[in-house]
């Protein structure tokens, strides 16, 4: 029997664009966020001072499995979606593997990453509510770029607190954000009370997402007609990112492909959760047995070495408490880490999936990540983001295992974005100055000591 030929690009047309997001919490609810003052589950009122009304409703929704995407958001999505699912024929050839490798390419938009999937609806809901300003944080800069684009489109002012290490390493990413009209503040900064406190305690820090979150939340709560939005960690962000997994699932079914392994990188959990959520229903009810792997850096190993407890989502301890895998809100990632994925915690949905054994987690060193990135760039012609390259590293590892066993497994991964603003990191790898950092047990204990001592953590 003649083997079916799979095209290089497994494309969907505009009519196949999903009309609803997928809400995994409807089939796998997790422990609620807690008000740190009362230790009671957060209510709508608890969130109102920080988030947009519609986003709060989505954050707390455990009832509706599918949530309708507004027509205005769909029209914006059509500018850049559906994104292509690509068969990595050339990478397969280089690896000499019998495995089939597919990647969902989310870098084919001006922001260069998947972050636009959530930036669009968040800015839309803010505009609909009558707001004039937004604040946010950004790590490697992809989220800040995407939100600056969406904010400009809807005529909203935006202040971006960018992790200081990234702002220094990626001046061109900062320039793009400013080109779209947003203000960039390297974090921690002396522009906020919490920023000054962090600088006093850690004067030489290059920052973290936890620091930047604290500053952005403080700024939002002190500014009229302003709310805070963020690009990862929260459940409503993963909800928006399920557009990735829904399109991937539709394309695989359209071309008759049954995946064996699904892989994506994990920092705060947005792309990973969005990519795998539509596949999880079958995994949870036992009708499918996909291997689902999250990949994180060894320098910030929230899942693989963290604790599953209630912790603050930020370093300044002003956010709600979330049940998640965490290294402690006071954990400061290594300054030599070149990519994003520098968050101390993990989204509660992703944490629950890992804790219940539905997904696996792997941590990798950054020199090996960039080795995989270069191999991918040479074979597939795309310079991948460092974050995505964590995924590529493990996808290659799984493909090489198939070479050893002769198994023809189908490996599908999410390529979250491009690395054209990460050339400082690529230069470091190319000239041999890049170094790996793995936190010691002593380093981890410093972070763990910041986890709140509350009854829920006993």
VENHU-V952774 format. One record per residue. N is the residue number from 1. RES is the residue in one letter. D_CENTER is the distance of its C-alpha to the mean C-alpha in whole Angstrom. Layout:
BEGIN
{{N/RES/D_CENTER} {N/RES/D_CENTER}}
END
This chain:
BEGIN
{{1/X/42} {2/X/40} {3/X/37} {4/X/34} {5/X/33} {6/X/29} {7/X/29} {8/X/26} {9/X/24} {10/X/24} {11/X/24} {12/X/24} {13/X/26} {14/X/25} {15/X/27} {16/X/24} {17/X/22} {18/X/20} {19/X/22} {20/X/20} {21/X/17} {22/X/17} {23/X/17} {24/X/16} {25/X/18} {26/X/21} {27/X/22} {28/X/20} {29/X/20} {30/X/19} {31/X/21} {32/X/21} {33/X/19} {34/X/22} {35/X/24} {36/X/25} {37/X/28} {38/X/30} {39/X/27} {40/X/28} {41/X/25} {42/X/23} {43/X/25} {44/X/25} {45/X/27} {46/X/25} {47/X/22} {48/X/24} {49/X/24} {50/X/21} {51/X/19} {52/X/20} {53/X/23} {54/X/21} {55/X/18} {56/X/19} {57/X/21} {58/X/18} {59/X/16} {60/X/20} {61/X/21} {62/X/21} {63/X/24} {64/X/23} {65/X/21} {66/X/21} {67/X/20} {68/X/22} {69/X/20} {70/X/23} {71/X/25} {72/X/24} {73/X/20} {74/X/21} {75/X/24} {76/X/21} {77/X/19} {78/X/22} {79/X/22} {80/X/19} {81/X/18} {82/X/19} {83/X/17} {84/X/19} {85/X/19} {86/X/21} {87/X/23} {88/X/23} {89/X/27} {90/X/27} {91/X/25} {92/X/26} {93/X/30} {94/X/29} {95/X/28} {96/X/31} {97/X/29} {98/X/30} {99/X/27} {100/X/25} {101/X/22} {102/X/20} {103/X/16} {104/X/15} {105/X/14} {106/X/12} {107/X/13} {108/X/17} {109/X/17} {110/X/18} {111/X/14} {112/X/14} {113/X/10} {114/X/8} {115/X/8} {116/X/11} {117/X/11} {118/X/11} {119/X/12} {120/X/16} {121/X/16} {122/X/15} {123/X/18} {124/X/20} {125/X/21} {126/X/21} {127/X/24} {128/X/25} {129/X/26} {130/X/28} {131/X/26} {132/X/26} {133/X/23} {134/X/20} {135/X/18} {136/X/15} {137/X/13} {138/X/11} {139/X/10} {140/X/11} {141/X/12} {142/X/10} {143/X/9} {144/X/13} {145/X/14} {146/X/13} {147/X/14} {148/X/17} {149/X/18} {150/X/18} {151/X/20} {152/X/22} {153/X/23} {154/X/23} {155/X/25} {156/X/23} {157/X/24} {158/X/20} {159/X/20} {160/X/17} {161/X/17} {162/X/16} {163/X/15} {164/X/19} {165/X/18} {166/X/16} {167/X/18} {168/X/21} {169/X/20} {170/X/19} {171/X/21} {172/X/21} {173/X/17} {174/X/19} {175/X/22} {176/X/20} {177/X/19} {178/X/22} {179/X/24} {180/X/22} {181/X/24} {182/X/21} {183/X/22} {184/X/20} {185/X/21} {186/X/20} {187/X/19} {188/X/21} {189/X/24} {190/X/27} {191/X/27} {192/X/26} {193/X/27} {194/X/24} {195/X/24} {196/X/27} {197/X/27} {198/X/24} {199/X/26} {200/X/29} {201/X/28} {202/X/26} {203/X/28} {204/X/27} {205/X/23} {206/X/20} {207/X/18} {208/X/15} {209/X/12} {210/X/14} {211/X/17} {212/X/16} {213/X/15} {214/X/18} {215/X/20} {216/X/18} {217/X/19} {218/X/23} {219/X/23} {220/X/22} {221/X/24} {222/X/27} {223/X/27} {224/X/29} {225/X/27} {226/X/24} {227/X/21} {228/X/17} {229/X/14} {230/X/11} {231/X/7} {232/X/5} {233/X/7} {234/X/10} {235/X/12} {236/X/12} {237/X/9} {238/X/8} {239/X/12} {240/X/12} {241/X/9} {242/X/12} {243/X/14} {244/X/12} {245/X/13} {246/X/17} {247/X/17} {248/X/17} {249/X/19} {250/X/22} {251/X/22} {252/X/23} {253/X/25} {254/X/27} {255/X/27} {256/X/28} {257/X/26} {258/X/25} {259/X/22} {260/X/23} {261/X/19} {262/X/16} {263/X/13} {264/X/9} {265/X/8} {266/X/6} {267/X/6} {268/X/5} {269/X/5} {270/X/4} {271/X/4} {272/X/6} {273/X/8} {274/X/9} {275/X/10} {276/X/12} {277/X/13} {278/X/16} {279/X/18} {280/X/18} {281/X/21} {282/X/23} {283/X/21} {284/X/22} {285/X/26} {286/X/27} {287/X/27} {288/X/25} {289/X/24} {290/X/21} {291/X/20} {292/X/16} {293/X/14} {294/X/11} {295/X/11} {296/X/11} {297/X/13} {298/X/17} {299/X/17} {300/X/14} {301/X/14} {302/X/13} {303/X/14} {304/X/17} {305/X/19} {306/X/18} {307/X/20} {308/X/19} {309/X/20} {310/X/20} {311/X/19} {312/X/18} {313/X/15} {314/X/16} {315/X/19} {316/X/21} {317/X/21} {318/X/21} {319/X/19} {320/X/19} {321/X/19} {322/X/17} {323/X/18} {324/X/15} {325/X/15} {326/X/15} {327/X/17} {328/X/19} {329/X/18} {330/X/20} {331/X/19} {332/X/18} {333/X/17} {334/X/19} {335/X/20} {336/X/20} {337/X/17} {338/X/16} {339/X/12} {340/X/9} {341/X/8} {342/X/10} {343/X/10} {344/X/13} {345/X/12} {346/X/10} {347/X/9} {348/X/13} {349/X/13} {350/X/11} {351/X/13} {352/X/16} {353/X/16} {354/X/16} {355/X/19} {356/X/21} {357/X/20} {358/X/19} {359/X/16} {360/X/17} {361/X/15} {362/X/16} {363/X/15} {364/X/17} {365/X/18} {366/X/17} {367/X/21} {368/X/20} {369/X/17} {370/X/19} {371/X/22} {372/X/20} {373/X/18} {374/X/22} {375/X/23} {376/X/21} {377/X/22} {378/X/25} {379/X/25} {380/X/23} {381/X/23} {382/X/20} {383/X/19} {384/X/15} {385/X/12} {386/X/13} {387/X/9} {388/X/10} {389/X/13} {390/X/12} {391/X/12} {392/X/15} {393/X/17} {394/X/17} {395/X/18} {396/X/21} {397/X/22} {398/X/22} {399/X/24} {400/X/26} {401/X/27} {402/X/28} {403/X/30} {404/X/32} {405/X/32} {406/X/33} {407/X/31} {408/X/29} {409/X/26} {410/X/24} {411/X/20} {412/X/17} {413/X/14} {414/X/11} {415/X/12} {416/X/9} {417/X/11} {418/X/14} {419/X/15} {420/X/18} {421/X/17} {422/X/17} {423/X/21} {424/X/21} {425/X/19} {426/X/21} {427/X/24} {428/X/24} {429/X/23} {430/X/26} {431/X/29} {432/X/28} {433/X/27} {434/X/24} {435/X/24} {436/X/22} {437/X/21} {438/X/21} {439/X/22} {440/X/25} {441/X/26} {442/X/27} {443/X/24} {444/X/22} {445/X/25} {446/X/25} {447/X/21} {448/X/23} {449/X/26} {450/X/24} {451/X/23} {452/X/25} {453/X/28} {454/X/28} {455/X/30} {456/X/27} {457/X/26} {458/X/29}}
END
